């Protein structure tokens, strides 16, 4: 199966932002005391997350989810920095790089016919 990196990474980035946004909506409601109305966009965001992962051009769902993990971790650290205004430390960045390398190997490693 032919896969190109730009559309795949765009889908994973969109899925990660949707998942983080959806989970953060619940966090805001339950941990930050926000209105229960935060649940509605949170649920919509989590539905978008699940939908986007179906758009990755791989044969097996497990492989799509495994590779997504590396992108999710990296995007979560960006969320930490941009939204929560707490800069990731070098260990966060090293860990994210290792995860992205692993995701690349999972997605683009040579497979037998």
C-alpha positions in Angstrom: 0.0 0.0 0.0 1.4 3.4 -1.1 1.4 6.0 1.7 2.5 9.5 1.6 3.9 11.2 4.7 2.2 14.7 4.4 -1.5 13.5 4.3 -0.8 10.9 6.9 0.8 13.3 9.3 -1.9 15.9 8.7 -4.6 13.3 9.6 -2.6 12.2 12.7 -2.1 15.9 13.8 -5.8 16.6 13.4 -6.7 13.4 15.3 -4.4 14.3 18.1 -5.7 17.8 18.4 -9.3 16.5 18.4 -8.5 13.9 21.1 -6.6 16.3 23.3 -9.3 19.0 22.9 -12.0 16.5 23.7 -10.2 15.2 26.8 -9.3 18.7 27.9 -13.0 19.6 27.8 -13.7 16.9 30.3 -10.7 18.0 32.3 -11.9 21.6 32.4 -15.3 20.4 33.6 -14.2 18.0 36.2 -10.9 19.5 37.4 -11.2 23.2 36.6 -14.8 23.6 37.6 -16.1 24.7 34.2 -19.7 24.4 33.2 -21.1 20.9 32.2 -21.7 22.5 28.8 -18.0 21.8 28.1 -19.0 18.1 27.7 -20.8 18.7 24.4 -17.9 20.0 22.4 -15.7 17.5 24.1 -17.8 14.6 22.8 -17.9 16.1 19.3 -14.2 16.4 19.4 -13.7 12.8 20.4 -16.0 11.7 17.6 -13.9 13.7 15.2 -10.8 12.0 16.6 -12.2 8.5 16.0 -13.4 9.4 12.5 -10.0 10.9 11.5 -8.1 7.8 12.5 -10.2 5.8 10.0 -8.8 8.0 7.2 -5.2 6.8 7.6 -4.2 4.7 4.6 -3.0 1.5 6.3 -4.4 -2.1 6.1 -4.6 -2.8 9.8 -6.2 -0.6 12.5 -3.7 -1.6 15.2 -0.8 -0.3 13.1 -2.6 3.0 12.5 -3.3 3.3 16.3 0.3 2.4 17.3 1.9 4.9 14.9 -0.6 7.5 16.0 0.7 7.2 19.6 4.0 8.9 18.7 2.2 11.8 17.1 -0.2 12.0 20.1 2.6 12.2 22.6 4.3 15.0 20.6 1.1 16.9 20.2 0.3 16.6 23.9 3.6 18.2 24.7 2.9 21.0 22.3 -0.5 21.4 24.0 1.4 21.6 27.4 3.5 24.4 26.0 1.0 26.4 24.0 -2.3 26.0 25.9 -1.1 25.3 29.4 1.9 27.6 29.1 4.4 25.1 30.6 7.5 24.5 28.5 8.4 20.8 28.0 11.8 20.0 29.4 14.6 18.1 27.5 13.4 14.7 28.7 9.9 15.4 27.3 11.5 16.4 24.0 13.9 13.4 23.9 10.9 11.1 24.7 8.8 12.6 22.0 11.6 12.2 19.4 12.0 8.6 20.3 8.2 8.1 19.9 8.1 9.8 16.5 11.0 7.7 15.3 9.1 4.6 16.4 5.9 5.8 14.7 7.9 6.3 11.5 9.3 2.8 11.7 5.8 1.4 12.2 4.2 3.3 9.4 6.9 3.3 6.8 9.1 0.3 7.5 9.5 -2.1 4.6 6.9 -4.9 4.7 7.1 -8.3 3.0 4.7 -8.9 0.1 
